Amino acid sequence: MDRIGLFRARHPDGRGATLRLRAARRRFERSTLALRKAALDHIDAQVPVDTMLKATLDRLAARACGAP
């Protein structure tokens, strides 16, 4: 039994508190999901930058090896 179930068993008239707790839990879960999505989007946005930087470094290294 979860915490909400235990609370309701001890306080049968605490329906308002139970509803508020459930709503708070749903908001927390949604915000956690939004944060995870934002983090994954940020990582995905870094891939093109990483590729561009690697190509630039390879180009510079090739120039340096060819220079006298």
N, C-alpha and C positions, 0 to 999 in steps of 0.2 A: 504494500500500500504506500502511495506517495505521501508527501507532506500535506497536500490539500485534503486527501482522504482522512489522514490522521486528525487534522484540524476539525474537519466536519464531524468526525466521530466524537470528539471531545466537546465541540461547540455546535450543536445542531442549529442554533439560531444565528450562527455567524455566516449566513449566506452572502451577505454584502461583502464581508471581508474575503470570503472565498472567491467571489467573482472578481474583486479587485486584484487578488493575488494571481488568478489565472490570466487576467488582462495584462498584468505586469510581466508575467512569464512570456506571454505571446509577443509583447513589445520587445523584450530582451532577445528572444529567439530571432525575431525579424531583424533587429539591429545587428546581431551577430552574423546573420546571413548576408546582410548588406555590406558589412565590413569585410567578410571573406571574399565577396564578389569584387569589391573595390581593390583588394590586395591582388587578386588574380588578374584583374584588368591592368593594374599597374605593371605586373610582371610581364604580361603579354605586350604591353607598350614598350618595354625595354628591349625586346628581341630585335626590332629593326635598328635601334641605336647600337646595340652590341655588334650586330652584323656590319654596320657601317664603320664602326671603330676598328674592328678586326681587319676589314679591307684596307682602311687607311694605313694601319700599322704595317700590314704586309707590303703595301705599295712603298712606304717609306723605307722599310727594311731592304726591299729590292733595289731601291735607288742608292742606299748606303753601300750595299755590296758592289754595285756597279761603279761607284765613284772611286777615283784614284786615291 
